[in-house]
């Protein structure tokens, strides 16, 4: 592979890229049918492509067309001691005939989509910016503009960068020499800006979120706020700031008792943001606040945390909001971009927004008004007995669609493959508080036989994930990958002199079952199809073998049980593609992981093809056309397999 690293792009390559960009910019919508211009395909976050060159008849002929390491070899040659992590989570975009993606250090690379050859690499040698190892992997980048004015937006460390799409050089008129310092003006609680998400461009505003810590015993009840900001796409000037945790005098401040909004942090938009270009609105999936499992120091509903928030892109003004979890004690952040979908429900056309959640719920709202498409009921939930805590009396539960994941843990949910395994599972579960969804965290006891906390299912990393869902606009069907993973929601007293928290999060551990098996019944990873015209479930299938070949289960001849791992998904005109993987993620159960990519029949959930990879997928898949050929591309990596980007195509 060739390309430039840390220097101006060679003139012949720059001219070639500029010509490709100009040609595609002039070719109109027909050429763009083969593109994947945004992290999740489009600004609506649909993860849908109209491509159908790869179909049921020929999908079995897919093979690896090209592969490339997560960092261009020239960069590693120039920095021989640098070692990126194998947890490479990027998804490329394909625009104007070029792939653009962050590498394993968070630097943008431009890639030939037919060969995987490097065209240019963002220079790491920008004065004042993080060193090579300080960037870390990011999920993706954004593109704006056409022809010679096309520019790539990315964040790395505490900076927002604008790069020339044709060359990778910083855009000189944007901010300070092509970058904006995101630490500027963030207040006394801020340490340093952090985010691994993807900037989005809404008309002429670049919108970014943040990933501030939601629990930190050293900082205690306080923390840096998870503000959302909009910058001018041409100049980098700050246009607006939206305070997820409101300031004095702002709407929502009344939901924070005893002045707690002044010191509480997080409320991040750490995941993706969606855009309705026609309305000029952006849609934010917000997260929980500090300290995310004990809210005794932030009593109240805590707007606008754990909410879907609609903003005017030009001004940052809030248009509407819907809180998905009141006074979140469960780390039930909204993990994926709110998906924009045009639906026909009972004969009525609706511009909808669809939020999938960690807790296995699907909230479907009118994206113009924020009103529910189907009734959402405030239902009573269990209350906390932890001193100082005040649980919300109710939580919002959609009447349609039904949940796509198992919720809560009761004895009937425990594994029963054999009587012996069930007895051992019961013995494990009795050490925890069990109950329905929204059973609050509990205090972890000490000594033999003490309660170890609350069993939470889905856990804080269960249900849906940042890889999101996929929506087919032709059939109006939603496809959701999810995982079933019990989690210990346990609290321990705050240490005097070390934290001002009365209680803090304890082990936050995944809870396994007997003999290395899961604690609850399968499937442990699944894909669920929902008809959004009616809100009805169509089918659900396990994704992956799971532990069915475990020594305790092998003789039982069980069907696939599903892998409890993060899953990527995309839907095309012809097929539904789903990956397994992410063995290098720290929240994957022992022995977990998978390394398959599968194609499913969209109507039935039947597997029509699968391929074993050298390692599991760590980034979400995308698809595009180059040279008349359709490709599927995604990142893979594992504890024993160096991370790389691979592309599949027909021969």
N, C-alpha and C positions, 0 to 999 in steps of 0.2 A: 504494500500500500504506500502511496506517496501523498505528499501534501506539504503545507507549510506549518510550522509550529513556532509561535512567538515572533513572527516577522510578517511583513506585508505579503499578500498572496502574489505568486508569480504572475506577471502580466498575461501570458497566454491563458492560464486558468481563469483569471479574473475576466478576461474578454469572453471566454467560453461560457462561464456562468452567467455573465451579463446578457449574452445573446439568448441563452436558454430562458432566462427570466423574462426578457422582453418578448420572446416568441410566445411563451405560454400566457403572458399577460394579455396578448392580443387575440388569443384563440377562443376566449369566451367560455360560456358554460359547458360546452361540449367537452373541452379538454379537462375542465375541473371535475367532471364526473369521475375521473380516475385519480383524483387527489384525496388527501386526508389532511386538510389544512389546519386542523386544530387538534388539541390533545385527544379529545373524545369524538373526533371526526368533524364536528361542526360546533358552532357557538351554543347550540341547543344541548350539547353533550349527549347526542343520541347513540353514539357508537354504531351507527348504521352506514353502510355503503351500498349504492345501487349496483355495484359490480356483480356479474354473474358468470364470468368466464370460468371460474372454478365452481363446479356444480356436483350434484350427486353422481353423475355418470363418470366424472373424471377425477374426483377428489383423491381417489386412491393412488393416483399417479404423482401426487405432490412429492417433491424432494427438495433438499437444501440447495438453493441457487447460489448463495454466497453467505459468508460469515466474516465477522471482523471483531477483534477484541474491543472491550469497552473503552479503551484509550488507544489512540493512534500510536503505533510503535515508535514513531519518530519522537513523540513527546516523552515516552519512557526512556528512549535512548539518551535523550538530552538530560533526563533526570533519573539516573539509574537507581537511586535509593527510594524513589516514590513507589508506593504500593496501594493502589485503590482497593476498596472493599469489594468482595464478590456480590454484595447486595446492590446490584445495579438495577434501578427501578424505572429507568427512562422509557418513554414511548416516543418514537420519532413523529414528526409531522412530515408530509410530503406536499410541497407547494412549488408551482412554477418549475417542475421538472427536477427538483432537488430535495433530498431528505435532510432535515435539520434535527439535531438531537443533542442533549447534554451528554458528555462523556462521564466516566467514572469519577472525575474530579469536579464535575459541574461546569466544565468549559464546553461551549457550543462547538459542534463539528458539523460541517456540510459534507454530504456524502452522495456519490453517484448512485442513484436508485437501482441501476441495472447490475452493477458490479460490486458495490460496497466500498469503492475506492474513496479515500479522503480527498475532498476538494480544498477545504481550508479548515483550520482549527483556530478558535479564539485564542488570542495571545494571553498567557497567564502573567505577562510582565508589564502590567499596567500599574503605574506608581500609585501607592496608597491602597491597593486592593489586596485581598487575602492571598497568602501563599498557596502553592499548588495543592498542598494537603488540607487546606482549610475550607475548600469549597464543598466537597461531598456530592453524592449523587442527587440529582433533581429529577422530577417526573417529566418535565418537558419544557418546550419553548413556544412562543407565539410569533406570528408573522403579521405585518401590516404594510399596506402600500403596494405599489406595482412598479414594474420596470426598474429603473435606476434608483427609485426612491423607496424600494422595498426594504424593510428593516426587520431584524429579529430582536425580540425582547426576551430577556432572561434575568433571573436573579441569581446572585452568587455571593455568599456571605452577606454583608450588610449593604449590598449595592444592587440597583436596578440598571441593567445595561441595555443600550440600543446599539445593534451592530448592522452594518451594511450587509444585506442578504447576499450580494454578489461577491463580497471579498472577506467578510468577517471583521473588517476594520471598525473601530468605534465610530458612531455617527457624531461628528464634531459639534454639531449644533444642539445636541441633546445633553442637558445637564452640564456637568463639568467634564468636558472631553469625552462624552459618550456614556457617562454614568451618573447616577443620582445616589447620594448617601442616604440610606434608609434609616440610619440612626438619628438623623437630624430632627430636632424638635420633638423627641418622643418622651421627654419628661424624666423626673428623678427616679422613677421606679424601673426605668429601662436599663438593662445591662448591654445587650447588643441584639440587633434585629436578627431574626432567624425565620426561615421559611423554605420548604422544599416544593411548594406548589408551582403553578404555572400562571404567569401574568395573562390577563385577557384584555383585548382591546375592544371597547364598546364605543363605536363611532370614533371620536377623537380623544378618548381617555383610556389610559392604561391603568387597570385596576389590579391591586395586589392585596393579599391577605397576610397572615402571620402565623407563626407556630411557637408562641411563648409557652413556657412551662405551666401546666395545669396543676401540678403538685410538686412542691419543693419544701422539704421540712426546714431547710436552712433559712429560707425566706419566710416560711410560716404562712400566715393568712394573706399576706400581700404578694404582689407580683406585677410584672409588666403587663400592660393591657394589650389585648389582641385587636388593635384598631385596623380598619380597612381604609385604604387610601387610593385616590385617583390622581394620576399625573397626565399632563398634556402630552399627547403622543408625539408632537413635533419638538417641543422645547424641554420636556422633562420637568416643567414647573408644577408644583403641587397645586392641584385644582380643588381638592376637598379631602376631608377626613371624616369617616363615620365611626363613632364611638359605640362599639358593641356593648360595652359597659358604659352607660350614659354618664355624662358630667352633670354637675348641679344645674338645675333649670331645664334640662333636656327631657324629652318624653322618655318614659320608662324608669326614671329615677325613683318614682314612688314604689317600685317593686324591690327596692333594696333598703332593708331596715337599718336604722341606727348608723346611717352614713357609711355603710359598708362598701358602696360603689367607689368611694374615694381611694380605697387601698386594695380592693380585689383585682386580680389580674386574669389573663387569658381571655376566654370568650372568643377564641380564635376563629378565623376562617383558614384552617390549615389544609383543607382540601381544595377542590376546584370550584370555579365560579362559572355560571352560565349567563348568556346574554340574549335578549330579544332586541335585535337591531331595529325592527320596525317600531316597537314601543319606546326604544331608548332606555330600557330597564336592565339592571343586572340583578342576579339572584344569588344570595349568599347562604351557604350552609354553616351555621355557627356552632361552636363547641361549648363545653362546660367551663366553669370558672375555677379559680383557685379557692380553696383546696378541693379537688374535684370529687372526693368521696366523703368529706365532712363539710357540711354547710352551716354549722352552728355560728360561724363568724360572718355569715352573709345571708341572714334570714330573709325570706321573701321569695317571690317567683323568679327574680333575677333576670329580667329582660336586659338585653336581647340575646342572652346565651341560649344554646341548644334550641335554635329557632331557624326558620326560613325567613330571610329578610329581603324584600324587594326595594331597590334603590333606583332613583333617577341617575342615570350614568353621567349626565352633564354636571349635576350639582351635588351628588351624594345625598340628596334629601330622601328620607324614608318615605316610600309610597304605602307599603303595608308590611305586616309581619305576621307570622304564625309560630307560636312557641310549641315545639314538639315534645319537650320535657320541662315541666315546671320545677324550679329549684333542683337542678340535676345533681344527684348524689351517686350516679351510676356510671359516670364516664361515657354516657350515651351521646357523644358528639354526633352531629350529622356528618357522616364520613365521606359522602360523595357529592358531586355537583347536583343541584336540583335540575332534573331533566325537563326540558320544555317539549311538550307534545300537543299536537292539534288533534282533538278527539271529537267523535260524534257519540254523544250519550243521550239515549232516549230521543233521538232525532234532532238534538240540539248540538250545534257546533260550539266547541269550547276551546279557547286557548288555555291549556292547562300547564301546570308545573307539577312534577312528580318527584317526591323525595323518598328514597329508600334509606332505611336506618339500621343501625347496629342491633336494635332490639327486634328486628324482623317485621316492622310495620312499613306500610306504603301510604304516605300522605299525598292525596291528589287534590290540588287546589286550582281555582281559576287564577291564572297568572296575572290578569289585569287587576282583579279586586282582592285576591287572597281568600275568597270564600271557598269552603269545601265543595267539591263536586258531588260527593256523597256525604251524608251526615258524619260528623266526628263527635263522639260523645265524651263528656268528662265523667269518668268512672272512678268510684272510690278505690283506693289502693292501700296496701298495708302501711302502717305508720311506724316511725322509728322510736326505739326506747333508749337511744344513745343520749346521755346527758347533754343539754344545750342545743340539741337538734330539733328542728320543727319541719317535718315532712309536709309536702303539699298533700292536701286531702284527696285530690283527684289528679288524674292524668288523662290527656286526650287520646282516645282510641278510635281509629277509623272503623266505621261499620262495613265499608268496602274499600279495597280488597281485604280479604282475610289475611292474617299474618303468614309470611312465607318461611318462618322458622319456628322451631319449638321454643316456647316461652315459659320460664319458671321451671322449678324442679320439685317434683313430688315423688313418692316411692314408686309409682307406676312408670316413671320415666327412666328408671335405672335398668342397666343391662340385665337380660335374662337368657343369655345364650345357653347356659347350663344352670342347674340349681346351685352348684358350688360358686360359680361366678356371681350369681345374683346375691347370695348370702354375703359374699365379700364386699360387693358394691354397697349393700345396705349398711354394713359395718362402717364403711368409709363415709357414706352420706350422713350418718347419724352424728358425726362430729361437727356438722354444719347446721346453720339455720336454713330451712327450706321453705319455699312458698311460691306464690305466683309471680308473674312479671311485676317489677317495681317493689319487690321485697327489699327493704333498705339494708345497707351495710350494717354489720354488727361488730361489737368489740371482741377481739380475739382474746381468749382466756389463756391462762398459764397452767402448766402441770398436766399430768396424765388425765385423759378424759375430758379436758376442757374444750369448749366450743371454739372452732377455728375460724369463725366468720360466717358470712352468708354465701350460699351457692347461688351464683347469678348466671342465668342462661336466657338468651345468648350473653356471653361474657362481653367485657368491654372491647375485645377485638373479635367478637363473633358477629353473626348476622352478615349484613352487607359491609363492604370495605371501600377504600378509596378508588379501587378499580371500577366501581360503579356497576350499573346495569346497562342493558341495550334495549332500544326501542325501534321497532319496525313500523315506519309510518304508513306503509301500504296496508298492513293488517291491523295496525293499532295494538300490537301485542308487545308486552314488556317481558324481558328475560332477565332474571336476577340470579347471579351466583351468590352463594352464602355458605357459611360454615357454622357448625354446632360445637361449641367449646365452653364447658363450664369454667367458671372463674371464681376465685375466692375474693369476695368483697369484704375485707377485714380491716378493722381499725385498731390502733394501739394508742395508748395515752401519749400526748406530746411530752417530750423530755424537758423538764424545767431548766431554764438557762440556755437551752439549745434552740427552742422554737416557742413562738407565742400561740401555737395551735393547742387547743384543748385535746383534740384527737387528730391523728394523722393516718394516712393509708399504711397498712401493714405489708403483708407479703405480696398482695396483688397477683397471686400465682394461679396458673392453670391447674385445675383439679383433675387428676387422672383417676382411672379405676383400678381394679385388681389386675395383677400380673402384667402390667404394662398396657392394658386395654383401656379404652375410654370408659367413663363412668355411666354415661347415658346411652340409650338406644340409638341405632343409626336411623337415617344416614348422617354422616359427619361432614360431608360436603355435598352440596346439591345445586341443581339449577331448577328454578321455578318459572313457569310461563303463565302470564296473566293477561286476560283479554281486558284492555282498558276501555272498551266500549261498554262493558257490563260490570267490570270489577270482579269477574269470576276467574278462579284458577282453572287452567286448561290441563296442565300436567306438571309433575315434579319427578325428577330422576336424580339418582345418586351420581356424583361426578368423581370417578376414581374407585379403585378397588378397596382402599382403606385397609383395615386390619384383618380382612377375611382369611389371609394366609398365615396369620399369627398361629404359633403352635397350639394354642388352646382352641382355635376355631377351625383349623385347616380341615379336620375330618368332618365338619358339619356341612361342607359343600354349600356355603352361603353365596348369595348373589353379591355384586359390588356393594360396598358399604359407604363409599364416599371418603375422600380425603379432607381432613379438617385443615385446609391450607388456603391461603389467599389465591384467588382465581381471577384470571383476565377473561374478557368476553368481547365479542363483536358479532354483529349480525349483518349479513349481506342479502341481496335480493334472493339468493339461492340457498344459503346455509347459515347455521349458527355455529360459530367457532368458540371453543372454551378450552382454557389451559389449566394445567395443574402446576404446582411448584412452590417456590419461595421457601426452600429448606433453610436458607440462611437468615430468615427472619427470626428474631429472638423469641417471638411468642408462638412459634410452631411447636406442637407437642413433641416429646421425645419419640423418635422413630417416625415422625410425620414426614410429609413431603410427597411429591409425585413429580413425574417428568413426562407426562403425556400432553399432547394436544389432540383434541377431538372435534369432529364435525357432527352436529346433530341435525336431524330432520326438524325443521322449525314447527311443523304441525303436530308432531307426535312425541318428540323427545327421543326418538330412536337414534342410536349411534350409527352413523353411516361410514365413519372412517376414524382411525386413530393412528398416531405415530408416536413412538417412544423417542425422546430426546436425550442428549447426554446429561442434561440437568433440567431442573424445573424452571418454569417461567418466573422471572422476577419483575417484569414489566408487563403492562397490558398490551395486547396485540392490536395491530392496525393493518390496513390493506390499501393498495394503490396499484396503478398501472404505469409501467415504464416500457417504452419500446414495443407497445402493443401487447404486453404480457402482464397478467395480474400477479402480484406478490402478496404474501403475508409476512409481516416482520414483527419481531418482538425480542426482548432481552431474556437471556437465560443465565443461570449461575448457580453454584452450590458450594458447599464447604470444601469439596475436593475438585471442583471444576471452575476454572477461571471464567469470570463473567464475560459475555459476548453478546453481540447483536447478530441475529440470524434472519435470513429471508428465505421463504419457501416459494416455489412456483412450479408450474407444470413444465415438463421437458420442452 
